[in-house]
Amino acid sequence: MAASEEVSRTIARHTYGSWRRQELWKEPLLIEDAEGVYFFDHAGKPYLDFSSQMMCSNLGHKNPVIIEAIQKQAEKLAYIAPGMTSRATFDAIQALRSVLPPNLAKFFFSTSGTEANEAALKLVRQCKAPRYKILSRYRSYHGATPGSLTFTGDPRRILAETARCTIDGVRFAPDAYCYRCPFGLTYAECNIQCARYVNYMIKEEGNVAAIIVEPVVGTNGRIVPPPEYFPILRTICDENEVVLIADEVMSGWFRTGTAFAMEHWGVEPDILTTAKGCTGAYTPVGVTVTNQAIADFFEGETLDHGHTYAYHALTLSAIPAAVSEYKRIMASGLPQKVSQYLKERLYELGDRHVSIGDVRGIGHFYALELVKNRGTKEPFNVKSDRFSRKSLMTSQVSADASKKGLYVMGWYDSLIIAPPLIITEAEVDEAIGILDQSLEIADREAEDTNTPFTKSSEFTKP
Ligand SMILES: Cc1ncc(COP(=O)(O)O)c(C=O)c1O
């Protein structure tokens, strides 16, 4: 068997590392095994997975129920062309309909969140033609291909624009980001300008077909909007006949405490997209599901969309098993209890570390936003630093945590706390213990201004 260094170096030499300068893809960490909330490298060293990999391994690793479902499907029928169908599709839609908002009626299955959003884009542009504009928000990520990356607000879009890999007709609405309100206002005197401004945009722009939103913003901040935000946005969409697309690729699957984050505000989207947690990341699936009105429109139309692997039986077989596992775990009460504990422990970190500006989030989905100065909220890093040669403070903290056996993803301004729903209080303690040490790296470069950290999601609580 090849030595682990050779395996890792050979892979690096012959594969492209995603979203990074290739000179930094030299010896990726070789992972050999995973179980529960831990994964293990080539030397057997355990890492506690505090970000559920890419916020997708929500059920932890080696779940026996899901493994068995995939094995059975592989033995029976791994794949059938999408012009025919299989019982795997029937079982997947039955399982999904038991947790999705009830107005959502018709599905398209693909193999990633990106594809789920590209399908939503094409559905919307076909059914709302000649309207074509898509509104999104700056603090967002919706996928890696030209359409979904154009309506992504984060730094990844900027590179795609330079490479001319974008589409026309996308505009950005303000973020519901109370810690750094784009209008400089304070909740609740703000009268929720971030939502109301969308009405102004739609009227002034003309030709707006849809708005796509992450109900709780994922990679770009774990931002919980004020309670009024989505009811206002729903009314604006209805009054202007604009399609409301909820991208629940990351916020779905009980990550925020409910099956889908939109449930917190009792708002039904017209289209919902999801992926990641729908199989607990055991197989790659993207889901696009629309309301009946959109389904009706297509009765007399050609759906101009499809993939060889659409409705792939093997990938779909993980969905019913994952849904039943989510229901079992939620019924046990463990995630509800641990999410409360997780929040308290993160608030303790906020009390101890001057580099933590805001602790916000909900359920098993939190951000520690790092700042140089809590008083002025001066950040260590900004959006444009993400693809520059600057060393990010979040990367320094994550790298140190990794050495100590904790996997925690960092974005340019915050750490992403998103453990699997099966995590226990003792495992939270282990992770917090390591973070407590690693955050000292950021503290050393922060000023102590005697300002407490912010708990912005306390006042935006659903
Ligand atoms: C909210 C959101 N939408 C879409 C995507 C794209 O999903 P995928 O990476 O499966 O293509 C992601 C991925 O992180 C996401 O967080």
The ligand as an SDF file (V2000), in Angstrom:
LIG
                    3D

 16 16  0  0  0  0  0  0  0  0999 V2000
  -26.7550   28.0110    0.7150 C   0  0  0  0  0  0  0  0  0  0  0  0
  -26.0070   27.1940   -0.3060 C   0  0  0  0  0  0  0  0  0  0  0  0
  -26.5220   27.0460   -1.5190 N   0  0  0  0  0  0  0  0  0  0  0  0
  -25.9070   26.3140   -2.4610 C   0  0  0  0  0  0  0  0  0  0  0  0
  -24.7080   25.6840   -2.2040 C   0  0  0  0  0  0  0  0  0  0  0  0
  -24.0260   24.8780   -3.2730 C   0  0  0  0  0  0  0  0  0  0  0  0
  -24.1120   23.5290   -2.9500 O   0  0  0  0  0  0  0  0  0  0  0  0
  -23.0880   22.4680   -3.5690 P   0  0  0  0  0  0  0  0  0  0  0  0
  -21.7530   22.7910   -3.0040 O   0  0  0  0  0  0  0  0  0  0  0  0
  -23.6370   21.1450   -3.1550 O   0  0  0  0  0  0  0  0  0  0  0  0
  -23.1180   22.6380   -5.0450 O   0  0  0  0  0  0  0  0  0  0  0  0
  -24.1320   25.8080   -0.9370 C   0  0  0  0  0  0  0  0  0  0  0  0
  -22.8560   25.1750   -0.6230 C   0  0  0  0  0  0  0  0  0  0  0  0
  -22.2200   25.4360    0.3500 O   0  0  0  0  0  0  0  0  0  0  0  0
  -24.8020   26.5860    0.0420 C   0  0  0  0  0  0  0  0  0  0  0  0
  -24.3000   26.7580    1.2660 O   0  0  0  0  0  0  0  0  0  0  0  0
  1  2  1  0
  2  3  1  0
  2 15  2  0
  3  4  2  0
  4  5  1  0
  5  6  1  0
  5 12  2  0
  6  7  1  0
  7  8  1  0
  8  9  2  0
  8 10  1  0
  8 11  1  0
 12 13  1  0
 12 15  1  0
 13 14  2  0
 15 16  1  0
M  END
$$$$
